[in-house]
């Protein structure tokens, strides 16, 4: 992991997933840079290292109704932009 992270520009992402919905994420977490998780009372806090905020944001939209972005703010911004674009299209 250290060798990979030194060769790539990686961004740490932390999200929280409702514990009762966690099972829906399945193996997709591994394709998005999953590195660890911590089970809390009603959520699972997951940490990722991603080389693509854009790709992560697009994946996040599939699970966004049962999750919360803890960091980074850039991911929050991009998810909001994508959600706004989607909303405009479905309202047309």
C-alpha positions in Angstrom: 0.0 0.0 0.0 2.8 2.4 0.8 4.5 1.8 -2.6 1.2 2.3 -4.4 0.2 5.4 -2.5 3.6 7.0 -3.2 3.2 6.4 -6.9 -0.4 7.6 -7.1 -2.1 10.8 -6.0 -4.6 9.3 -3.5 -7.3 11.0 -1.5 -8.6 9.7 1.8 -12.4 9.4 1.9 -14.4 8.6 5.0 -18.0 7.7 4.9 -20.5 6.3 7.4 -23.0 3.7 6.3 -26.1 2.8 8.3 -25.3 -0.4 10.0 -28.5 -2.2 8.9 -27.8 -1.2 5.2 -24.1 -2.0 5.2 -24.6 -5.4 3.6 -25.9 -3.8 0.4 -22.4 -2.4 -0.3 -20.9 -5.9 -0.7 -17.7 -6.2 -2.7 -18.1 -2.9 -4.4 -16.1 -1.3 -1.6 -13.0 -3.1 -2.8 -13.2 -1.5 -6.2 -13.3 1.9 -4.7 -10.2 1.9 -2.6 -11.5 0.4 0.7 -8.8 0.1 3.4 -10.5 -0.2 6.7 -13.8 0.1 8.7 -14.9 0.7 12.3 -18.2 -0.6 13.6 -19.9 2.1 15.7 -23.3 1.9 17.4 -25.6 2.5 14.4 -23.1 3.1 11.6 -20.0 1.5 10.0 -17.3 4.1 9.4 -15.4 3.2 6.3 -12.1 4.6 5.1 -11.0 4.5 1.4 -8.0 5.8 -0.5 -9.1 6.8 -4.0 -7.3 8.1 -7.0 -10.5 9.5 -8.5 -12.9 11.7 -6.6 -15.1 11.7 -9.7 -15.3 7.9 -9.8 -16.0 7.7 -6.1 -18.7 10.4 -6.3 -20.5 8.5 -9.0 -20.3 5.2 -7.0 -21.4 7.1 -3.9 -24.6 8.2 -5.6 -25.7 4.5 -5.7 -25.5 4.2 -1.9 -25.9 7.9 -0.9 -29.4 7.4 0.6 -27.9 5.2 3.4 -24.6 6.9 3.9 -23.0 10.1 5.0 -19.7 11.7 3.7 -17.4 12.6 6.6 -14.5 13.8 4.4 -13.2 15.3 2.1 -15.3 18.4 1.3 -14.3 18.1 -2.3 -16.3 14.8 -2.5 -19.3 16.5 -0.9 -19.2 19.3 -3.5 -19.0 16.9 -6.4 -21.8 14.7 -5.2 -24.0 17.8 -4.8 -23.2 18.8 -8.3 -24.0 15.4 -9.8 -27.2 15.1 -7.8 -28.3 18.5 -9.0 -27.6 17.5 -12.6 -29.6 14.3 -12.1 -32.5 16.2 -10.5 -32.6 18.7 -13.4 -32.8 15.8 -15.9 -35.6 13.9 -14.2 -37.6 17.1 -13.8 -37.6 17.8 -17.5 
